[in-house]
Amino acid sequence: MASLEVSGVTVAFGGHRALDGVAMTAEEGHVTGLIGPNGAGKSTLFDVVSGLRRPSAGRVSLGGRDVTGLGPSRRARRGLARTFQRLELFGRLSVRDNLRVAAELGPERRKADAAVTGLIERLGLGAVADDHVDTLPTGLARLVEVGRALAVRPTLLLLDEPAAGQDADETERFAALLRSVASDGTAVVLVEHDMGLVMSVCDRVHVLDLGKIIAAGTPEEIRRDELVLAAYLGDA
């Protein structure tokens, strides 16, 4: 059973369709990529999946249950967590306290301190654990946001450009983290412009262009798809 199933989702702003009949799935234990040019509708789709925006048509199911009419908090209680393209952290709190805030809302809140300690080690944030988040470089701050999402023990994790601001070494370590999270049984959906990262960690990739899914398949299939080459990847 798919952890996430999106069926025929349309979002219209006046006469403009930001999403037009979008369908996609994400399976537990796998990393699913969602790529496309700027303005394709990727963040809008994340808003629909997470309950921040109601679609004009279509449905969203989590774990086989229709959640189209549910708000963000009820979807979160069903196991959904997400990060945002724009960093949404508590800047004057430490890395440790940012993670603790989320852990205390999760299913293991009575073991929040142990969960936070484990996440700090897993994410390699020990050296900055007690630093204020607003003093960190962007790449590390994004890693903290991923950690905060993981602190609630999600079954479905939506990541919106999490590797932005990371250098090559950080991106390589982040790829290993994504594989590890998926191996725990989590369904991960990754929106990312770093094609090297997408193609190395994703089991399946969906390509969104002008509000429509124009291709879906394995990374190798996507690399060879003529529509994708024309719309997004180019001749490279």
NUPABA-255007 format. One record per residue: residue number from 0; x, y, z of N, C-alpha, C, O, CB in turn; residue in one letter. Coordinates in steps of 0.1 Angstrom, whole numbers, m for minus. Glycine has a CB too. Layout:
# NUPABA-255007
   k  n_xx  n_yy  n_zz ca_xx ca_yy ca_zz  c_xx  c_yy  c_zz  o_xx  o_yy  o_zz cb_xx cb_yy cb_zz r
 NUM     X     Y     Z     X     Y     Z     X     Y     Z     X     Y     Z     X     Y     Z a
...
This chain:
# NUPABA-255007
   k  n_xx  n_yy  n_zz ca_xx ca_yy ca_zz  c_xx  c_yy  c_zz  o_xx  o_yy  o_zz cb_xx cb_yy cb_zz r
   0     8   m12     0     0     0     0     9    13     0    19    13     7    m9     0    12 m
   1     5    22    m8    13    35    m9    10    43     4    m1    44     9     8    43   m21 a
   2    21    49     9    20    58    20    13    71    16     5    77    24    34    61    26 s
   3    15    75     4     9    87    m2     3    83   m15    10    77   m24    19    99    m3 l
   4    m9    88   m18   m15    86   m31   m23    99   m34   m32   103   m27   m25    74   m32 e
   5   m18   106   m45   m25   118   m50   m32   114   m63   m26   109   m72   m14   129   m52 v
   6   m45   118   m63   m53   114   m75   m60   126   m81   m69   132   m74   m63   103   m71 s
   7   m57   129   m93   m64   140  m101   m65   153   m94   m75   160   m95   m78   135  m103 g
   8   m54   157   m87   m54   170   m79   m53   182   m89   m43   182   m97   m43   170   m69 v
   9   m62   191   m87   m62   203   m95   m63   215   m85   m71   215   m76   m74   204  m105 t
  10   m55   225   m87   m55   238   m80   m56   249   m90   m47   251   m98   m43   239   m70 v
  11   m67   257   m89   m69   268   m99   m69   281   m91   m75   282   m81   m83   266  m106 a
  12   m62   291   m97   m62   304   m92   m68   313  m103   m62   317  m113   m48   310   m89 f
  13   m81   316  m102   m88   322  m113   m88   313  m125   m93   302  m124   m81   336  m116 g
  14   m83   318  m136   m83   310  m148   m70   302  m150   m69   294  m159   m85   319  m160 g
  15   m61   303  m140   m48   296  m141   m48   284  m133   m52   284  m121   m36   305  m136 h
  16   m44   273  m138   m43   260  m131   m28   258  m127   m20   254  m135   m48   248  m140 r
  17   m26   260  m114   m13   257  m109   m10   242  m108     2   238  m110   m11   263   m94 a
  18   m20   234  m106   m19   220  m107   m31   215  m116   m42   220  m114   m19   213   m93 l
  19   m28   205  m124   m39   201  m134   m39   186  m135   m32   180  m143   m36   207  m148 d
  20   m48   180  m126   m50   166  m127   m38   158  m123   m35   147  m128   m54   162  m140 g
  21   m31   162  m113   m18   156  m109   m21   143  m101   m30   142   m92   m10   165  m100 v
  22   m14   132  m105   m14   119   m98     0   114   m95     8   115  m104   m22   109  m107 a
  23     2   110   m83    15   104   m80    14    96   m67     4    97   m59    26   115   m78 m
  24    23    87   m65    23    79   m53    37    79   m46    47    82   m53    19    65   m55 t
  25    38    76   m34    51    74   m27    49    62   m18    40    61   m10    55    87   m18 a
  26    59    53   m19    59    41   m11    67    41     1    78    48     1    63    29   m20 e
  27    63    34    11    71    33    24    85    26    20    85    17    12    64    26    35 e
  28    95    31    27   108    25    24   115    30    12   126    25     8   107    11    24 g
  29   110    40     5   115    45    m7   116    60    m7   109    67     0   107    40   m19 h
  30   126    66   m15   127    80   m17   121    83   m31   126    77   m41   142    85   m16 v
  31   111    91   m31   104    95   m44   108   109   m47   106   118   m39    89    93   m43 t
  32   113   112   m59   117   125   m63   105   132   m70    97   126   m78   129   125   m72 g
  33   104   145   m68    95   154   m75   103   166   m81   107   174   m73    83   159   m66 l
  34   105   166   m94   114   176  m100   106   184  m110    95   180  m115   127   170  m106 i
  35   112   195  m115   106   204  m125   111   218  m124   117   221  m114    91   203  m124 g
  36   109   226  m134   114   239  m134   107   248  m124    97   244  m119   112   246  m148 p
  37   113   259  m120   107   269  m111    93   272  m116    91   275  m128   115   281  m110 n
  38    83   273  m107    69   276  m111    61   265  m116    50   266  m121    70   287  m121 g
  39    67   252  m116    60   241  m121    48   237  m113    39   230  m117    70   229  m123 a
  40    49   240   m99    38   237   m90    42   227   m79    33   222   m72    27   231   m98 g
  41    55   225   m77    60   215   m68    56   219   m53    50   211   m46    75   214   m69 k
  42    59   231   m49    55   236   m36    40   236   m34    35   233   m23    61   249   m33 s
  43    33   240   m44    18   240   m43    13   226   m41     4   224   m33    12   245   m56 t
  44    19   216   m47    15   202   m45    18   198   m31    10   191   m24    22   193   m55 l
  45    30   202   m25    33   199   m11    23   205    m2    19   199     8    47   204    m8 f
  46    18   218    m5     8   224     3    m5   216     3   m11   216    13     6   239    m2 d
  47    m8   211    m9   m20   203    m9   m19   190    m1   m28   186     7   m24   199   m24 v
  48    m8   183    m3    m5   171     5    m5   173    20   m11   165    27     8   164     0 v
  49     1   184    24     2   186    38   m10   193    44   m11   195    56    14   195    41 s
  50   m20   197    36   m33   203    41   m33   218    42   m43   223    48   m36   197    54 g
  51   m23   224    37   m22   239    38   m31   245    27   m34   257    28    m8   244    37 l
  52   m34   238    17   m42   243     6   m52   232     1   m48   220    m1   m34   247    m6 r
  53   m65   236     0   m75   226    m5   m75   226   m20   m75   237   m26   m89   230     1 r
  54   m75   214   m26   m75   214   m41   m89   217   m46   m99   215   m39   m71   200   m46 p
  55   m89   222   m59  m102   225   m65  m109   212   m69  m121   211   m70  m100   233   m78 s
  56  m100   201   m71  m106   188   m75   m95   178   m71   m83   181   m69  m109   187   m90 a
  57   m99   165   m70   m90   154   m67   m89   151   m52   m97   156   m44   m76   158   m71 g
  58   m81   141   m49   m80   136   m35   m66   133   m31   m57   130   m39   m89   124   m33 r
  59   m64   133   m18   m51   129   m12   m54   118    m2   m62   120     7   m44   141    m6 v
  60   m46   107    m3   m48    96     7   m34    94    14   m24    94     7   m53    83     0 s
  61   m35    92    27   m23    88    35   m26    74    41   m35    72    48   m20    98    46 l
  62   m17    65    38   m19    51    43   m32    45    39   m37    37    47   m17    51    57 g
  63   m37    48    27   m49    43    23   m62    50    27   m73    46    24   m50    29    27 g
  64   m60    60    35   m72    68    40   m73    82    34   m63    89    33   m71    69    56 r
  65   m85    85    29   m87    98    23   m86   109    33   m94   109    43  m101    98    16 d
  66   m77   118    31   m75   129    41   m77   143    34   m74   153    40   m61   129    46 v
  67   m84   143    22   m85   155    15   m92   166    23   m89   178    21   m93   152     2 t
  68  m101   162    31  m109   172    39  m102   175    53  m108   183    60  m122   167    42 g
  69   m91   169    56   m85   171    69   m75   183    68   m68   185    58   m78   159    74 l
  70   m73   190    80   m63   201    81   m49   196    84   m47   184    86   m68   210    91 g
  71   m40   205    84   m26   201    86   m23   193    99   m16   183    99   m17   213    86 p
  72   m29   197   110   m26   191   123   m31   177   123   m24   168   129   m33   199   134 s
  73   m43   174   117   m48   160   117   m40   151   108   m38   140   110   m63   160   113 r
  74   m34   157    97   m26   150    88   m12   147    95    m7   136    94   m23   157    75 r
  75    m8   156   103     5   154   111     3   143   120    12   134   122     9   167   118 a
  76    m9   142   127   m11   131   136   m12   117   129   m11   107   135   m24   133   144 r
  77   m14   118   116   m15   105   108    m1   102   103     1    93    95   m25   107    97 r
  78     9   110   107    23   106   103    30   115    93    41   111    88    23    92    99 g
  79    24   126    89    30   134    79    39   145    85    35   151    95    19   141    70 l
  80    51   147    80    59   158    84    66   164    72    67   158    62    70   154    94 a
  81    69   177    72    75   184    61    84   195    64    84   200    76    63   190    52 r
  82    93   198    55   102   210    56    97   219    45    90   216    36   117   206    55 t
  83   102   232    46    98   242    37   110   248    29   121   247    33    91   253    44 f
  84   106   253    17   117   259     8   123   271    16   135   272    15   110   264    m5 q
  85   115   278    23   120   289    31   122   283    45   112   278    51   111   302    31 r
  86   133   285    51   136   279    64   126   284    75   123   296    76   150   283    69 l
  87   120   275    82   110   277    93   115   271   106   111   261   110    96   272    89 e
  88   125   278   112   131   274   124   130   284   135   127   296   133   146   270   122 l
  89   132   280   148   132   290   159   146   295   161   154   288   167   127   283   172 f
  90   149   306   154   163   311   153   170   314   166   182   312   167   163   323   145 g
  91   163   318   176   169   321   189   170   309   198   176   311   209   162   333   196 r
  92   165   298   194   167   286   202   179   278   196   183   280   185   154   277   201 l
  93   185   270   205   196   261   201   191   250   191   179   248   190   203   256   213 s
  94   201   244   185   198   232   177   191   222   185   181   216   181   211   226   171 v
  95   196   219   197   190   209   206   176   212   209   167   204   209   199   208   219 r
  96   173   225   212   160   229   217   150   229   205   138   226   207   160   243   223 d
  97   155   232   193   146   231   181   141   217   179   130   214   176   154   236   168 n
  98   151   207   181   147   193   180   138   189   191   129   181   189   159   185   179 l
  99   140   194   203   132   190   215   118   194   213   109   187   217   139   196   228 r
 100   116   206   208   102   211   206    94   201   198    83   198   201   102   225   199 v
 101   100   196   187    93   187   179    92   173   186    81   167   185   100   185   165 a
 102   102   168   192   102   155   198    91   155   209    85   144   211   116   152   204 a
 103    89   166   216    79   166   227    65   166   221    55   164   229    81   178   235 e
 104    63   168   208    50   167   202    48   153   195    37   150   191    48   178   191 l
 105    58   145   195    58   132   188    53   121   196    50   123   208    71   129   182 g
 106    53   109   191    47    97   198    56    93   209    51    85   218    45    86   188 p
 107    69    97   210    78    93   220    82   105   229    93   106   233    90    86   215 e
 108    72   113   232    75   126   239    81   123   253    88   131   259    62   134   240 r
 109    77   112   259    83   109   273    97   105   272   104   105   282    75    97   279 r
 110   102   102   260   117    99   258   123   110   249   132   107   241   118    85   252 k
 111   118   122   250   122   133   241   137   136   242   144   137   232   115   146   244 a
 112   143   136   254   157   139   255   166   128   248   175   132   242   161   140   270 d
 113   162   116   250   170   105   244   168   106   229   178   103   221   165    91   249 a
 114   156   109   224   154   110   210   162   121   204   167   120   193   139   112   207 a
 115   163   133   211   170   144   206   185   141   205   192   144   195   168   156   215 v
 116   190   134   215   204   130   216   207   121   204   218   122   197   208   123   229 t
 117   198   112   201   200   103   190   200   110   177   208   106   168   190    92   190 g
 118   191   119   175   191   127   163   203   135   160   208   136   149   178   136   162 l
 119   208   142   171   220   150   170   232   141   165   239   146   156   223   157   183 i
 120   233   129   170   243   120   166   241   116   152   250   116   144   244   108   175 e
 121   229   112   148   226   107   135   228   118   124   233   115   113   211   102   134 r
 122   225   130   128   227   141   118   241   147   118   244   156   110   217   152   121 l
 123   249   143   127   263   149   128   263   163   133   271   171   128   269   148   115 g
 124   254   167   142   252   181   146   258   183   160   256   193   167   238   185   146 l
 125   266   173   165   271   174   179   279   187   181   278   193   192   280   163   182 g
 126   287   192   172   296   203   174   288   216   175   293   226   180   306   204   162 a
 127   275   216   170   268   229   170   255   227   178   246   235   177   264   233   156 v
 128   253   216   186   241   212   192   236   223   201   224   225   203   243   200   200 a
 129   245   231   208   240   241   217   241   256   211   240   265   219   248   241   230 d
 130   244   257   198   244   270   192   230   274   188   222   266   184   254   269   179 d
 131   228   287   188   216   292   183   215   289   168   225   291   160   214   308   185 h
 132   203   285   163   201   282   149   204   293   140   209   291   129   187   276   147 v
 133   201   306   144   203   317   135   218   321   133   221   330   126   196   329   140 d
 134   227   314   140   241   316   138   247   305   128   259   306   125   249   315   151 t
 135   239   296   124   244   285   115   244   289   100   235   297    96   236   272   117 l
 136   253   283    92   252   285    78   240   278    73   235   269    79   265   280    71 p
 137   235   282    61   223   277    56   222   261    55   212   255    58   220   282    42 t
 138   233   255    50   233   241    49   231   234    62   223   224    62   246   236    43 g
 139   237   238    73   235   232    86   221   235    91   214   226    97   245   237    96 l
 140   216   247    89   202   251    93   192   242    86   182   238    93   199   265    90 a
 141   194   239    74   184   230    67   185   216    73   175   209    73   187   230    52 r
 142   197   212    77   198   199    83   190   198    96   184   188   100   212   195    85 l
 143   191   209   103   183   210   116   168   209   113   161   202   120   186   223   123 v
 144   164   216   102   149   215    99   145   201    95   134   196    99   146   224    87 e
 145   154   194    88   151   179    85   151   171    98   142   163   100   162   173    76 v
 146   160   174   107   160   167   120   147   170   128   142   161   135   172   171   128 g
 147   143   182   128   130   185   135   118   178   129   110   173   137   127   201   134 r
 148   118   176   116   107   168   110   109   153   114    99   147   117   108   169    95 a
 149   121   148   115   123   134   119   120   132   133   116   121   137   137   130   116 l
 150   120   143   141   118   141   156   104   137   159   102   131   170   121   154   163 a
 151    95   139   150    81   135   153    78   120   148    67   116   148    71   144   146 v
 152    89   114   143    88   100   138    77    98   127    68    91   129    84    90   150 r
 153    79   105   116    69   105   105    69    92    98    79    85    97    71   116    96 p
 154    58    89    92    57    78    82    58    83    68    62    76    59    44    70    84 t
 155    55    96    66    57   103    53    64   116    56    59   124    63    43   105    46 l
 156    75   118    49    84   130    51    85   137    37    90   131    27    98   126    56 l
 157    80   149    37    81   158    25    92   168    27    92   175    37    67   166    23 l
 158   102   168    18   114   176    19   114   186     7   115   181    m4   127   168    20 l
 159   113   199    10   113   209    m1   126   216    m2   130   225     6   102   219     2 d
 160   134   212   m11   148   217   m14   157   217    m2   162   227     2   147   231   m19 e
 161   158   205     5   166   204    17   181   206    16   188   209    25   163   191    24 p
 162   186   204     3   200   204     1   205   218    m3   217   220    m5   204   194    m9 a
 163   196   228    m4   200   241    m8   210   247     2   208   246    14   188   250    m9 a
 164   221   252    m3   232   258     6   242   248    11   251   251    18   225   264    18 g
 165   240   235     7   250   225    12   262   224     2   260   226   m11   244   211    13 q
 166   274   222     7   285   219    m2   285   205    m6   277   197    m2   299   223     4 d
 167   295   201   m15   295   187   m20   296   177    m9   289   166   m10   306   186   m30 a
 168   304   179     1   306   169    11   293   168    19   289   157    23   318   173    20 d
 169   287   179    22   274   179    30   263   172    22   255   164    28   270   193    34 e
 170   263   174     9   253   168     1   255   153     1   245   145     1   253   173   m13 t
 171   267   148     0   270   134     0   265   127    13   260   117    13   285   131    m2 e
 172   268   134    24   264   129    37   248   129    38   242   120    44   270   137    49 r
 173   242   140    32   228   141    33   221   129    25   211   124    29   223   154    27 f
 174   227   126    13   222   115     5   222   102    14   213    94    13   231   113    m7 a
 175   233   100    21   233    88    30   223    88    40   217    78    44   247    86    37 a
 176   220   100    46   209   102    56   196    98    50   188    91    56   209   116    61 l
 177   193   103    38   180   100    31   178    85    29   168    79    31   179   107    18 l
 178   189    78    25   188    64    23   185    57    36   178    47    37   201    58    17 r
 179   191    62    47   190    56    60   175    58    65   169    49    71   199    62    70 s
 180   170    70    63   156    73    67   146    64    60   137    58    66   153    88    65 v
 181   148    62    47   140    53    39   141    39    44   131    32    44   143    54    24 a
 182   153    35    47   155    21    51   148    18    65   145     7    68   170    18    53 s
 183   144    29    72   136    27    84   122    24    81   114    21    90   138    39    93 d
 184   118    26    69   104    23    65    96    36    62    84    35    58    97    16    75 g
 185   103    47    63    96    60    60    95    62    45   104    59    37   104    72    66 t
 186    84    68    41    82    72    27    87    87    26    82    96    33    67    71    22 a
 187    97    89    18   103   102    16   100   108     2   102   101    m8   119   102    18 v
 188    95   120     2    92   127   m11   102   139   m11   101   148    m2    77   131   m13 v
 189   110   140   m21   121   149   m22   118   159   m34   118   155   m46   134   143   m24 l
 190   117   172   m31   117   182   m41   131   188   m41   135   193   m30   106   193   m39 v
 191   138   188   m52   152   192   m52   157   196   m66   153   189   m75   161   181   m45 e
 192   165   206   m67   171   210   m79   185   204   m82   190   205   m93   172   225   m80 h
 193   191   198   m72   203   192   m73   201   178   m80   197   168   m73   211   190   m59 d
 194   203   177   m93   199   165  m100   208   153   m97   204   142   m97   200   168  m115 m
 195   221   157   m93   230   146   m89   224   139   m76   224   127   m76   244   151   m86 g
 196   219   147   m67   213   141   m55   201   133   m58   199   122   m54   210   152   m45 l
 197   192   139   m66   179   132   m70   182   119   m76   176   109   m72   171   141   m79 v
 198   190   119   m86   193   107   m94   200    96   m86   199    84   m89   200   110  m106 m
 199   207   100   m76   215    90   m68   207    84   m57   210    73   m53   227    97   m62 s
 200   197    91   m51   189    86   m40   175    82   m43   169    74   m35   189    96   m29 v
 201   169    86   m54   155    83   m56   153    70   m63   160    66   m72   149    95   m64 c
 202   143    63   m58   139    50   m65   130    53   m77   130    46   m86   132    41   m55 d
 203   122    64   m75   113    68   m86   112    83   m86   113    89   m76    99    61   m84 r
 204   110    88   m98   110   103  m100    98   107  m108    95   101  m118   123   108  m107 v
 205    91   117  m103    80   123  m110    84   137  m115    91   144  m107    67   124  m101 h
 206    81   140  m127    85   153  m133    72   162  m135    63   158  m142    93   151  m146 v
 207    72   174  m129    61   183  m130    65   195  m139    75   201  m137    57   187  m116 l
 208    56   198  m148    59   210  m157    45   216  m160    36   210  m165    66   205  m170 d
 209    45   229  m157    32   237  m159    20   230  m153     9   230  m159    30   239  m175 l
 210    22   225  m141    11   220  m133     7   206  m137    m2   200  m131     0   228  m135 g
 211    14   199  m146    11   185  m150    23   176  m148    34   180  m151     6   185  m164 k
 212    20   164  m144    31   153  m144    33   149  m159    24   144  m165    27   141  m135 i
 213    45   152  m164    48   148  m178    56   135  m179    57   130  m190    56   159  m184 i
 214    61   130  m168    68   117  m168    70   112  m154    70   120  m144    82   119  m175 a
 215    71    99  m153    73    92  m140    81    79  m143    77    72  m152    60    90  m132 a
 216    91    76  m135    98    64  m137   111    64  m129   112    72  m120   102    63  m152 g
 217   119    54  m132   132    53  m125   141    65  m129   138    71  m140   139    39  m128 t
 218   151    68  m121   160    78  m126   166    76  m140   167    86  m147   172    79  m116 p
 219   169    64  m143   175    61  m157   164    64  m167   167    69  m178   180    47  m158 e
 220   152    60  m165   141    63  m174   139    78  m176   136    82  m187   128    56  m170 e
 221   140    85  m165   138   100  m166   149   106  m173   146   116  m181   137   106  m151 i
 222   161   101  m172   172   107  m179   170   106  m194   175   114  m202   185   100  m175 r
 223   163    95  m199   162    93  m213   149    98  m219   147    98  m231   163    78  m215 r
 224   140   103  m210   127   108  m215   128   121  m223   133   131  m218   117   110  m203 d
 225   123   121  m235   125   132  m244   117   144  m239   122   156  m240   121   129  m258 e
 226   105   142  m234    98   154  m228   105   160  m217   105   173  m216    84   149  m224 l
 227   111   152  m208   118   158  m197   131   165  m201   134   176  m196   122   147  m187 v
 228   138   159  m211   149   166  m216   146   180  m222   153   189  m220   156   157  m227 l
 229   135   180  m229   131   193  m235   126   203  m225   129   215  m226   119   190  m245 a
 230   119   198  m215   113   207  m205   122   212  m194   121   223  m189   100   201  m199 a
 231   132   203  m190   139   205  m178   154   202  m178   162   211  m175   132   198  m167 y
 232   157   190  m181   171   185  m180   180   191  m190   192   192  m188   171   170  m179 l
 233   175   193  m202   183   198  m213   192   187  m219   190   175  m216   192   209  m208 g
 234   200   191  m228   208   181  m235   219   174  m226   224   163  m230   215   187  m246 d
 235   222   180  m214   231   174  m205   226   162  m199   233   155  m191   236   184  m195 a
